[in-house]
Amino acid sequence: MSEDLFTEMTETLFEDKSILSEEYRPDVIVERDDEIDAYRSALKDVLFGRNPANVFIYGKTGVGKTAVTEYMMNALRTEVKRRDEAEELHVHFRNCNDDSVYRTVRSLINSIRGDEGESFPETGLSTSHALETLYGEMEALGGTFLFILDEIDHLSDPDSLLYELPRARANGHLDAARVGVIGISNNYTFRSSLSPKVKDTLMEKELAFSPYDADELQSILTARAEKALVDGACKDSAIRLAAAKAAKDTGSARQAIDLLREGGDVAEEQGATAITDDHIEVAAARVQRGRVRDKLRDQTMHGQLILESLARIEGDGNVPARSKEIQAVYERVARNWSHDPLTTLKSIQNHLADLTMLGFLERTEQNEGRAGGVHYRYELALDPEIILETRESIETQPQSS
């Protein structure tokens, strides 16, 4: 009987499983004391009613850049309210992944206006008009504005925005309002791609978030486990193993937490009373292969073929690769599987942009000056062996309906 399917599930190892989710933000950030101190120093001018510094945060995915930024913004808001000399603080966030300057400015305008205000048009107006509107909205409110631009290296034309915003007050666009930019990027070389005049204008504070080591990840997992799991539901050795695996791979807290959560699921499936090393081993295989397999199967056939092509290019040691190089391998891969390849480079570039936005690829911008111009290079953000295994199974095994 269907009503009996779940009756035997009466116990769980989880006290609050949401604490092991990607969306969870802890009240206290552990193992980032040095970065928090540097961040606090960079933001101090806000407390005294002075022009805020521009801050750029660098580091790989999952090393705490966004979590620490949100933590610092909450603390800053609280402190600003306590101080008479501090101006009203307005914090606005935008993810710039494959965004244009116009869309970014439009998003900031709409964020300032809120749900009650009229939405700024999606098209039909110039970027300069959008910036004028943004300045008007800021002046109407006054105070200090911090614009947090995540994945700023993926903005279509970061030079123009990063030249304009920091100079807005000096150029007479702002009087009652002050503005600072906080840029977050996975690309350590992003600053070198900016024009000299932008670098001079920014005069930013730079904060680098290094990958976590095993001891730091163990501390993070221990803190999460104390709140997420029931007492005695996880062996200390299992936490050490999850931390070691994540440290060896990416140094990402997100990956370590995923391993612990999946290890709990494995333990519950096996009827265990605590998470052990064996459960973490099973979880590691599941997390990596399951995530890639499911995400890969959701892509279009040509998207899958492009990912397989990059996996083969990486196997030959030729990454990062330009779109033309990827196209040549993609055409061979498609024909090997008896698929008709896309015929235009633009189509390949569109797929590469989509796959980058979805987190399959990492993209870096290369500026070779007048001779070579500006172009992008791509490499996988995932294990190429798993992509090849999954592609093999997709092509050779019949799909269930």
C-alpha angles and dihedrals in degrees: 000000000000092000089065097054096096102028094100092055098091103134135053136187091218123089093179114358093185089074087070093052126106091241095058116108115196121225089230125038113218128202095016101087095125093049092047091051091051091046092050091052091049092052099043096101089068089066093058099046093255130134108284120241120246110245128199120196121199131187146106124284114285099021096113104265097132096034092052091045092054090045091052093047091053091049092046093051090051093050094045090057090055096053126076093200094055118092122228109285124224117187120191127181129205131174106216099194105150089341129149122228089246093055091046093051090044090053091051091049092051091046091055092046092049128201093310095056130084113269115245112242118269092218142002100067133084126252090243090056090049091052091049089052091049092052090048092054091048093049091049090058100032123195130088122323123199113192111199109201110190118199088012091166088070093059110117095233111009092165094069096048095042091050094048106044101050090048096046095102095042090049092054097251092116132038108147093037135061126201138202130179124220110193122193120196141167089206114088091191095055095105092055089059093059121097118258092247091055092049090052092048096048100052084179133181111242124213121185120201109203122205114273118256123224095266092051092048090049089055091049093048093047090054092049094044092054090061102030102046134054117251113289094008096125133046116229089233090058091056090048091050094048090049093048093049093050092045092051093049110038109335087237122151088203091060093047092051091048089054092052093048093047090045088058091052091050091049092051092049089054093047093243123157094217140024111257137185090267091057091052091051091054090044092053092057092045096047095050101038097034094052094048095042095050095043092045094051089052092060126090117265092254091049089054092048091052091051090049089050092054090047089056092045089052090050088058091050095244102126141157090048135187121239092253091055091048091049093056093053092040091057091053093046093049093051091046088060091043094250124137107242125226109263105212130070089220090062090052091049091051090053091047090053091050093047090049091052090051092053099250094113139038115219128201127186119229122198112195095173124235094332099056105012124204121318141156129247123201138204135168121272089198137061108284092208092060091049091052092047092049094046090050091053092047093053099040104036123067113244117238116237 
